[in-house]
């Protein structure tokens, strides 16, 4: 009997997944803050805006994307 184990997602795969799901008409701003990690701001065409900060870029991107989708 075979086993089907889920393959853990790497940071690169997670980044690719978020970028592939972002609509082209969304504004995205990513900045590296000196000691605070990453700052990500996204805005939909309807004006909805969300901002988050954190030490790991992909985590912050996913958080902001999920808040706006």
C-alpha positions, 0 to 999 in steps of 0.5 A: 500500500502506498502512502500519499504524504503532502509535500511541505511548501517552501518559501519560494513555492508560497511566493509563486503561489501568492504572485500567481493569484494576485490580480494584475490591477492590484497595487502592491508595495513591498519594502524592507524595513531596517530592523522591523522586517518587511512591510507590504501594502496592497490596494484593490481597484475599488480602493480597499487597502491593507497593510501588514509588517513582519519578519518573513516576506512570504508570510506578510504577503499571504496575510495581506492577500488573504485580507483583501481577496 
